[in-house]
């Protein structure tokens, strides 16, 4: 949906070299690799994992591994997911959830050659959300509130109308069962680093393909922001880079120095190098606001003011964050500020409260309605503890007990949406960001000492 289309836009701005043949070379140790699986996998030790590179890999401005290169590995360990277990158990799901530990061991090139390599363990796998900066907001407070409600409505509708809705329904049914199968979700991504240098052989250019027409967008999908092309004549470029260190709304401080390494070279119209791969963007966190109670989410803003190109004088640049990967569904505004998207805090608590109230709506004047009463008890119990609550509601026969279980579910939903701490905003080391840079007409400023460390 939105994420896939946004990713396509980001790549359309990438260098033409991503379509050229690879020249071969040495992949240095410590190179970050962003990988993603495109199918659901069983959650079991020893499970083979076949992932794809999300981004092309360059070294010394040469393409070594194109996007979608296959990377293979296997699950080497299953670790307890304690926080998920506790939260699920409170809702009647006693499945022993795990986190898979994956070790990737080889590249499979387009010509079928397998190239072994060593990497660290990939632990915190999660779907990647590709946040794209939106155009400046129009209108005042009421317009912004309306746009927020529209975003929530689109998210709710997409749950039941978007792609793979049948699979989501099956997973919802599973979540109501006290014990159910686990899997590694399609779209799960990891970022790993190579431990040693790897020799990559040259590959021929892939066959040319005709660009397909963009798919028709549905009303429940958020409209994409207009693409602002880079202007080579003014020195404005769209730069793909990886963060050198993690930053977070919870731990980062305003003024904290940050760096990012340019991951893909930028070419001039005459195919000369404008910004080489390996250059460094230097900047700082400009705002960091931790998440707080009552659902107040964290806020994080950062930008870059200097561009260090190897063997050249440091340039002063103006930048704007136009895109970023995240393990959380976040939004970027026109100024590059990252915060969580508006969430639906009303629908689910109301639905659960209505279900919980059903057992109390009993007809006492007619004993022939016992079957209907049991059905209402089952509905109330299901609202609180899923299938476990349904069984208790049917077996106990007491509408008060069934209603109590149901209101427990409504209270949990209300707590997590209205009272609990909001979502934090964080970016891990090697997070891919997209930055629009424009040189400033001023003399370079010597970097701060903290930035040179």
SEKEPA-471488 format. One record per residue (C-alpha): residue number from 1; residue in one letter; chain; x, y, z. Coordinates in nm, 3 decimals. Example, Ala and Ser with C-alpha at 12.3 -4.5 7.8 and 13.67 -1.06 7.14 Angstrom:
> resi/resn/chain/x/y/z
> 1/A/A/1.230/-0.450/0.780
> 2/S/A/1.367/-0.106/0.714
// end
This chain:
> resi/resn/chain/x/y/z
> 1/X/A/0.000/0.000/0.000
> 2/X/A/0.140/0.338/0.107
> 3/X/A/0.473/0.199/0.226
> 4/X/A/0.544/0.016/-0.101
> 5/X/A/0.454/0.317/-0.315
> 6/X/A/0.657/0.554/-0.096
> 7/X/A/0.955/0.322/-0.125
> 8/X/A/0.917/0.324/-0.503
> 9/X/A/0.924/0.704/-0.499
> 10/X/A/1.242/0.705/-0.292
> 11/X/A/1.412/0.470/-0.532
> 12/X/A/1.301/0.668/-0.835
> 13/X/A/1.520/0.947/-0.698
> 14/X/A/1.821/0.720/-0.658
> 15/X/A/2.119/0.719/-0.889
> 16/X/A/2.089/0.570/-1.236
> 17/X/A/2.377/0.343/-1.139
> 18/X/A/2.141/0.111/-0.949
> 19/X/A/2.041/-0.028/-1.287
> 20/X/A/2.395/-0.073/-1.417
> 21/X/A/2.604/-0.384/-1.404
> 22/X/A/2.807/-0.446/-1.091
> 23/X/A/3.181/-0.420/-1.131
> 24/X/A/3.272/-0.647/-0.844
> 25/X/A/3.501/-0.557/-0.558
> 26/X/A/3.552/-0.590/-0.185
> 27/X/A/3.263/-0.537/0.051
> 28/X/A/3.424/-0.387/0.365
> 29/X/A/3.372/-0.524/0.713
> 30/X/A/3.108/-0.332/0.906
> 31/X/A/2.890/-0.264/0.600
> 32/X/A/2.524/-0.235/0.706
> 33/X/A/2.278/-0.456/0.520
> 34/X/A/1.903/-0.392/0.545
> 35/X/A/1.715/-0.718/0.476
> 36/X/A/1.348/-0.810/0.451
> 37/X/A/1.154/-1.134/0.399
> 38/X/A/0.861/-1.145/0.158
> 39/X/A/0.674/-1.445/0.302
> 40/X/A/0.548/-1.573/0.635
> 41/X/A/0.782/-1.826/0.799
> 42/X/A/0.725/-2.078/1.080
> 43/X/A/0.862/-1.972/1.419
> 44/X/A/1.103/-2.258/1.482
> 45/X/A/1.470/-2.314/1.550
> 46/X/A/1.668/-2.403/1.238
> 47/X/A/1.410/-2.249/1.003
> 48/X/A/1.579/-2.140/0.676
> 49/X/A/1.537/-1.769/0.604
> 50/X/A/1.554/-1.618/0.256
> 51/X/A/1.562/-1.239/0.262
> 52/X/A/1.628/-0.963/0.011
> 53/X/A/1.836/-0.649/0.026
> 54/X/A/1.610/-0.347/0.069
> 55/X/A/1.876/-0.108/-0.065
> 56/X/A/2.167/-0.147/-0.309
> 57/X/A/2.516/-0.168/-0.160
> 58/X/A/2.802/0.048/-0.285
> 59/X/A/3.170/0.077/-0.207
> 60/X/A/3.406/0.336/-0.350
> 61/X/A/3.111/0.461/-0.560
> 62/X/A/3.078/0.122/-0.732
> 63/X/A/2.766/-0.089/-0.714
> 64/X/A/2.854/-0.420/-0.550
> 65/X/A/2.512/-0.567/-0.469
> 66/X/A/2.191/-0.447/-0.637
> 67/X/A/1.865/-0.408/-0.453
> 68/X/A/1.668/-0.733/-0.409
> 69/X/A/1.984/-0.946/-0.393
> 70/X/A/1.897/-1.268/-0.209
> 71/X/A/2.057/-1.319/0.134
> 72/X/A/2.013/-1.656/0.304
> 73/X/A/2.047/-1.768/0.663
> 74/X/A/1.858/-1.953/0.934
> 75/X/A/1.701/-1.912/1.276
> 76/X/A/1.966/-2.006/1.532
> 77/X/A/1.772/-1.937/1.853
> 78/X/A/1.428/-1.852/1.987
> 79/X/A/1.426/-1.604/2.276
> 80/X/A/1.135/-1.540/2.510
> 81/X/A/0.934/-1.228/2.431
> 82/X/A/0.841/-1.157/2.793
> 83/X/A/0.663/-0.824/2.745
> 84/X/A/0.442/-0.963/2.469
> 85/X/A/0.366/-1.274/2.673
> 86/X/A/0.248/-1.069/2.971
> 87/X/A/0.030/-0.838/2.763
> 88/X/A/-0.122/-1.131/2.572
> 89/X/A/-0.191/-1.328/2.892
> 90/X/A/-0.391/-1.034/3.029
> 91/X/A/-0.620/-1.081/2.731
> 92/X/A/-0.655/-1.459/2.765
> 93/X/A/-0.382/-1.558/2.518
> 94/X/A/-0.122/-1.782/2.686
> 95/X/A/0.091/-1.854/2.379
> 96/X/A/0.465/-1.855/2.471
> 97/X/A/0.572/-1.586/2.226
> 98/X/A/0.932/-1.580/2.105
> 99/X/A/1.169/-1.354/1.917
> 100/X/A/1.371/-1.527/1.645
> 101/X/A/1.749/-1.483/1.634
> 102/X/A/1.865/-1.510/1.272
> 103/X/A/2.217/-1.546/1.136
> 104/X/A/2.264/-1.467/0.767
> 105/X/A/2.550/-1.647/0.596
> 106/X/A/2.551/-1.600/0.216
> 107/X/A/2.455/-1.381/-0.078
> 108/X/A/2.291/-1.547/-0.378
> 109/X/A/2.377/-1.343/-0.686
> 110/X/A/2.156/-1.311/-0.993
> 111/X/A/2.373/-1.562/-1.182
> 112/X/A/2.320/-1.822/-0.907
> 113/X/A/2.662/-1.789/-0.746
> 114/X/A/2.656/-1.815/-0.366
> 115/X/A/2.900/-1.591/-0.181
> 116/X/A/2.947/-1.680/0.190
> 117/X/A/3.000/-1.408/0.448
> 118/X/A/3.001/-1.367/0.826
> 119/X/A/2.759/-1.140/1.011
> 120/X/A/2.635/-1.073/1.359
> 121/X/A/2.309/-1.208/1.494
> 122/X/A/1.989/-1.038/1.378
> 123/X/A/1.759/-1.013/1.680
> 124/X/A/1.505/-0.732/1.681
> 125/X/A/1.325/-0.803/1.356
> 126/X/A/1.023/-0.586/1.280
> 127/X/A/0.832/-0.461/0.977
> 128/X/A/0.981/-0.142/0.836
> 129/X/A/0.759/0.159/0.788
> 130/X/A/0.882/0.409/0.530
> 131/X/A/0.777/0.753/0.651
> 132/X/A/0.758/1.025/0.386
> 133/X/A/0.748/1.395/0.473
> 134/X/A/0.414/1.557/0.398
> 135/X/A/0.366/1.897/0.234
> 136/X/A/0.304/2.197/0.462
> 137/X/A/-0.031/2.177/0.636
> 138/X/A/-0.304/2.407/0.511
> 139/X/A/-0.562/2.572/0.729
> 140/X/A/-0.576/2.622/1.102
> 141/X/A/-0.642/2.407/1.407
> 142/X/A/-0.974/2.267/1.282
> 143/X/A/-0.825/2.163/0.949
> 144/X/A/-0.536/1.982/1.123
> 145/X/A/-0.779/1.803/1.354
> 146/X/A/-0.992/1.700/1.057
> 147/X/A/-0.684/1.567/0.874
> 148/X/A/-0.593/1.366/1.185
> 149/X/A/-0.941/1.213/1.205
> 150/X/A/-0.926/1.134/0.834
> 151/X/A/-0.596/0.949/0.885
> 152/X/A/-0.752/0.744/1.166
> 153/X/A/-1.057/0.662/0.952
> 154/X/A/-0.839/0.551/0.663
> 155/X/A/-0.639/0.322/0.891
> 156/X/A/-0.958/0.163/1.029
> 157/X/A/-1.106/0.106/0.684
> 158/X/A/-0.778/-0.037/0.550
> 159/X/A/-0.786/-0.311/0.814
> 160/X/A/-1.095/-0.468/0.659
> 161/X/A/-1.052/-0.361/0.296
> 162/X/A/-0.677/-0.355/0.232
> 163/X/A/-0.466/-0.635/0.080
> 164/X/A/-0.439/-0.965/0.274
> 165/X/A/-0.755/-0.890/0.471
> 166/X/A/-0.837/-1.263/0.482
> 167/X/A/-0.503/-1.335/0.651
> 168/X/A/-0.562/-1.056/0.904
> 169/X/A/-0.900/-1.209/0.988
> 170/X/A/-0.740/-1.551/1.045
> 171/X/A/-0.476/-1.397/1.270
> 172/X/A/-0.748/-1.217/1.466
> 173/X/A/-0.926/-1.549/1.524
> 174/X/A/-0.596/-1.701/1.635
> 175/X/A/-0.548/-1.417/1.885
> 176/X/A/-0.874/-1.517/2.056
> 177/X/A/-0.746/-1.872/2.119
> 178/X/A/-0.549/-1.942/2.441
> 179/X/A/-0.269/-2.112/2.246
> 180/X/A/-0.200/-2.078/1.875
> 181/X/A/0.081/-2.115/1.619
> 182/X/A/0.343/-1.845/1.584
> 183/X/A/0.518/-1.724/1.274
> 184/X/A/0.775/-1.476/1.152
> 185/X/A/0.561/-1.219/0.976
> 186/X/A/0.598/-1.134/0.611
> 187/X/A/0.778/-0.801/0.579
> 188/X/A/0.992/-0.853/0.890
> 189/X/A/1.323/-0.673/0.842
> 190/X/A/1.663/-0.675/1.008
> 191/X/A/1.973/-0.460/0.971
> 192/X/A/2.300/-0.649/1.012
> 193/X/A/2.668/-0.569/0.962
> 194/X/A/2.932/-0.779/0.789
> 195/X/A/3.201/-0.899/1.029
> 196/X/A/3.474/-0.946/0.766
> 197/X/A/3.543/-0.814/0.420
> 198/X/A/3.378/-1.008/0.135
> 199/X/A/3.491/-1.041/-0.227
> 200/X/A/3.195/-0.983/-0.458
> 201/X/A/3.232/-1.094/-0.823
> 202/X/A/3.107/-0.878/-1.109
> 203/X/A/2.757/-0.937/-1.244
> 204/X/A/2.600/-0.847/-1.580
> 205/X/A/2.338/-0.575/-1.601
> 206/X/A/1.982/-0.693/-1.535
> 207/X/A/1.743/-0.697/-1.830
> 208/X/A/1.567/-0.369/-1.897
> 209/X/A/1.210/-0.351/-1.775
> 210/X/A/0.926/-0.121/-1.870
> 211/X/A/0.798/0.085/-1.581
> 212/X/A/0.444/-0.017/-1.493
> 213/X/A/0.167/0.234/-1.444
> 214/X/A/0.117/0.319/-1.079
> 215/X/A/-0.167/0.120/-0.922
> 216/X/A/-0.500/0.288/-0.866
> 217/X/A/-0.521/0.430/-0.518
> 218/X/A/-0.822/0.351/-0.301
> 219/X/A/-1.005/0.598/-0.084
> 220/X/A/-0.873/0.439/0.237
> 221/X/A/-0.511/0.499/0.137
> 222/X/A/-0.341/0.821/0.235
> 223/X/A/-0.259/1.039/-0.068
> 224/X/A/0.110/1.053/-0.146
> 225/X/A/0.285/1.388/-0.107
> 226/X/A/0.400/1.550/-0.431
> 227/X/A/0.753/1.454/-0.528
> 228/X/A/0.998/1.741/-0.529
> 229/X/A/1.271/1.651/-0.778
> 230/X/A/1.632/1.739/-0.706
> 231/X/A/1.769/2.027/-0.910
> 232/X/A/2.125/1.958/-1.019
> 233/X/A/2.171/2.311/-1.150
> 234/X/A/2.126/2.453/-0.799
> 235/X/A/2.320/2.179/-0.622
> 236/X/A/2.009/2.037/-0.453
> 237/X/A/2.025/1.662/-0.411
> 238/X/A/1.823/1.381/-0.258
> 239/X/A/2.074/1.192/-0.043
> 240/X/A/2.031/0.840/0.093
> 241/X/A/2.228/0.795/0.416
> 242/X/A/2.257/0.568/0.722
> 243/X/A/2.263/0.703/1.076
> 244/X/A/2.595/0.634/1.248
> 245/X/A/2.443/0.613/1.596
> 246/X/A/2.095/0.556/1.740
> 247/X/A/1.883/0.854/1.842
> 248/X/A/1.562/0.857/2.044
> 249/X/A/1.303/1.095/2.180
> 250/X/A/1.361/0.929/2.520
> 251/X/A/1.739/0.963/2.552
> 252/X/A/1.863/1.220/2.301
> 253/X/A/1.910/1.583/2.403
> 254/X/A/1.866/1.901/2.206
> 255/X/A/2.199/1.999/2.053
> 256/X/A/2.332/1.642/2.060
> 257/X/A/2.570/1.588/1.766
> 258/X/A/2.473/1.326/1.509
> 259/X/A/2.630/1.189/1.193
> 260/X/A/2.507/0.995/0.892
> 261/X/A/2.707/0.822/0.620
> 262/X/A/2.603/0.866/0.257
> 263/X/A/2.506/0.519/0.135
> 264/X/A/2.469/0.580/-0.239
> 265/X/A/2.674/0.810/-0.462
> 266/X/A/2.506/1.112/-0.621
> 267/X/A/2.589/1.180/-0.985
> 268/X/A/2.599/1.500/-1.186
> 269/X/A/2.414/1.517/-1.520
> 270/X/A/2.745/1.440/-1.694
> 271/X/A/2.780/1.123/-1.479
> 272/X/A/3.063/1.262/-1.268
> 273/X/A/3.042/1.218/-0.891
> 274/X/A/2.868/1.505/-0.709
> 275/X/A/2.855/1.345/-0.363
> 276/X/A/3.056/1.025/-0.322
> 277/X/A/2.936/0.728/-0.122
> 278/X/A/3.099/0.733/0.220
> 279/X/A/3.069/1.111/0.265
> 280/X/A/2.948/1.225/0.607
> 281/X/A/2.653/1.445/0.700
> 282/X/A/2.704/1.624/1.032
> 283/X/A/2.419/1.774/1.229
> 284/X/A/2.239/1.781/1.559
> 285/X/A/1.917/1.696/1.734
> 286/X/A/1.704/2.011/1.737
> 287/X/A/1.413/1.882/1.944
> 288/X/A/1.364/1.574/2.160
> 289/X/A/1.050/1.532/2.368
> 290/X/A/0.998/1.201/2.550
> 291/X/A/0.673/1.009/2.539
> 292/X/A/0.454/1.068/2.845
> 293/X/A/0.153/0.926/3.020
> 294/X/A/-0.201/0.963/2.885
> 295/X/A/-0.095/0.860/2.535
> 296/X/A/0.126/1.162/2.469
> 297/X/A/0.380/1.046/2.212
> 298/X/A/0.742/1.141/2.178
> 299/X/A/0.867/1.400/1.930
> 300/X/A/1.206/1.402/1.758
> 301/X/A/1.356/1.648/1.511
> 302/X/A/1.708/1.657/1.372
> 303/X/A/1.887/1.808/1.076
> 304/X/A/2.230/1.836/0.920
> 305/X/A/2.434/2.148/0.855
> 306/X/A/2.766/2.018/0.719
> 307/X/A/2.873/1.773/0.450
> 308/X/A/3.219/1.621/0.472
> 309/X/A/3.344/1.484/0.141
> 310/X/A/3.670/1.288/0.153
> 311/X/A/3.974/1.494/0.048
> 312/X/A/3.764/1.810/0.013
> 313/X/A/3.680/2.109/0.228
> 314/X/A/3.371/2.071/0.448
> 315/X/A/3.060/2.218/0.289
> 316/X/A/2.785/2.405/0.468
> 317/X/A/2.443/2.277/0.359
> 318/X/A/2.076/2.330/0.426
> 319/X/A/1.890/2.002/0.470
> 320/X/A/1.538/1.873/0.507
> 321/X/A/1.448/1.523/0.620
> 322/X/A/1.214/1.388/0.353
> 323/X/A/1.202/1.019/0.446
> 324/X/A/1.307/0.770/0.712
> 325/X/A/1.271/0.403/0.794
> 326/X/A/1.126/0.308/1.129
> 327/X/A/1.012/0.001/1.318
> 328/X/A/0.710/0.210/1.425
> 329/X/A/0.439/0.367/1.214
> 330/X/A/0.547/0.729/1.237
> 331/X/A/0.475/1.046/1.042
> 332/X/A/0.708/1.320/0.918
> 333/X/A/0.580/1.672/0.871
> 334/X/A/0.707/1.920/0.614
> 335/X/A/0.982/2.032/0.853
> 336/X/A/1.111/1.678/0.910
> 337/X/A/0.969/1.640/1.261
> 338/X/A/0.900/1.276/1.350
> 339/X/A/0.607/1.179/1.569
> 340/X/A/0.356/0.895/1.582
> 341/X/A/0.053/0.894/1.355
> 342/X/A/-0.288/0.969/1.504
> 343/X/A/-0.435/0.652/1.651
> 344/X/A/-0.796/0.539/1.690
> 345/X/A/-0.854/0.565/2.065
> 346/X/A/-1.233/0.544/2.062
> 347/X/A/-1.370/0.266/1.843
> 348/X/A/-1.229/-0.043/2.015
> 349/X/A/-1.305/0.062/2.377
> 350/X/A/-1.663/0.147/2.278
> 351/X/A/-1.712/-0.185/2.097
> 352/X/A/-1.574/-0.380/2.393
> 353/X/A/-1.788/-0.183/2.639
> 354/X/A/-2.101/-0.259/2.436
> 355/X/A/-2.010/-0.628/2.424
> 356/X/A/-1.945/-0.626/2.801
> 357/X/A/-2.288/-0.479/2.869
> 358/X/A/-2.473/-0.753/2.681
> 359/X/A/-2.488/-1.004/2.972
> 360/X/A/-2.666/-0.744/3.185
> 361/X/A/-2.940/-0.708/2.925
> 362/X/A/-3.132/-1.019/3.038
> 363/X/A/-3.503/-1.093/3.004
> 364/X/A/-3.617/-1.214/3.349
> 365/X/A/-3.989/-1.249/3.274
> 366/X/A/-3.945/-1.551/3.047
> 367/X/A/-3.736/-1.852/3.141
> 368/X/A/-3.745/-1.977/2.778
> 369/X/A/-3.479/-1.720/2.691
> 370/X/A/-3.200/-1.905/2.870
> 371/X/A/-3.021/-1.984/2.546
> 372/X/A/-3.019/-1.620/2.449
> 373/X/A/-2.884/-1.533/2.795
> 374/X/A/-2.596/-1.776/2.755
> 375/X/A/-2.517/-1.619/2.419
> 376/X/A/-2.502/-1.277/2.581
> 377/X/A/-2.275/-1.413/2.854
> 378/X/A/-2.047/-1.558/2.588
> 379/X/A/-2.034/-1.220/2.410
> 380/X/A/-1.941/-1.039/2.731
> 381/X/A/-1.672/-1.294/2.821
> 382/X/A/-1.523/-1.281/2.471
> 383/X/A/-1.476/-0.904/2.504
> 384/X/A/-1.242/-0.954/2.798
> 385/X/A/-1.055/-1.283/2.757
> 386/X/A/-1.132/-1.411/2.408
> 387/X/A/-1.217/-1.780/2.391
> 388/X/A/-1.132/-1.825/2.760
> 389/X/A/-1.387/-1.557/2.850
> 390/X/A/-1.643/-1.716/2.621
> 391/X/A/-1.607/-2.054/2.797
> 392/X/A/-1.631/-1.890/3.139
> 393/X/A/-1.938/-1.697/3.031
> 394/X/A/-2.108/-2.010/2.905
> 395/X/A/-2.010/-2.231/3.198
> 396/X/A/-2.064/-1.988/3.484
> 397/X/A/-2.412/-1.880/3.392
> 398/X/A/-2.377/-1.558/3.590
> 399/X/A/-2.431/-1.244/3.382
> 400/X/A/-2.241/-1.039/3.638
> 401/X/A/-1.927/-1.251/3.601
> 402/X/A/-1.951/-1.241/3.221
> 403/X/A/-2.004/-0.865/3.226
> 404/X/A/-1.711/-0.819/3.465
> 405/X/A/-1.480/-1.009/3.231
> 406/X/A/-1.602/-0.798/2.941
> 407/X/A/-1.548/-0.471/3.123
> 408/X/A/-1.197/-0.591/3.208
> 409/X/A/-1.126/-0.605/2.834
> 410/X/A/-1.275/-0.259/2.779
> 411/X/A/-1.069/-0.121/3.069
> 412/X/A/-0.747/-0.268/2.925
> 413/X/A/-0.819/-0.116/2.584
> 414/X/A/-0.894/0.220/2.745
> 415/X/A/-0.577/0.208/2.954
> 416/X/A/-0.345/0.133/2.662
> 417/X/A/-0.501/0.404/2.446
> 418/X/A/-0.569/0.683/2.696
> 419/X/A/-0.364/0.635/3.013
> 420/X/A/-0.048/0.439/2.932
> 421/X/A/0.270/0.604/2.809
> 422/X/A/0.256/0.708/2.445
> 423/X/A/0.475/0.581/2.166
> 424/X/A/0.839/0.679/2.167
> 425/X/A/1.020/0.787/1.851
> 426/X/A/1.354/0.624/1.793
> 427/X/A/1.587/0.542/1.507
> 428/X/A/1.836/0.259/1.543
> 429/X/A/2.196/0.263/1.425
> 430/X/A/2.218/0.229/1.045
> 431/X/A/1.860/0.350/0.995
> 432/X/A/1.815/0.462/0.635
> 433/X/A/1.714/0.826/0.600
> 434/X/A/1.646/1.042/0.294
> 435/X/A/1.769/1.401/0.310
> 436/X/A/1.733/1.684/0.061
> 437/X/A/2.047/1.895/0.070
> 438/X/A/2.116/2.239/-0.072
> 439/X/A/2.453/2.416/-0.033
> 440/X/A/2.464/2.744/0.153
> 441/X/A/2.657/3.038/0.014
> 442/X/A/2.881/3.086/0.316
> 443/X/A/3.223/2.983/0.438
> 444/X/A/3.257/2.641/0.603
> 445/X/A/3.235/2.628/0.979
> 446/X/A/3.486/2.413/1.161
> 447/X/A/3.304/2.117/1.321
> 448/X/A/3.262/2.112/1.697
> 449/X/A/3.506/1.896/1.889
> 450/X/A/3.222/1.662/1.998
> 451/X/A/3.144/1.597/1.635
> 452/X/A/3.497/1.487/1.551
> 453/X/A/3.492/1.209/1.806
// end
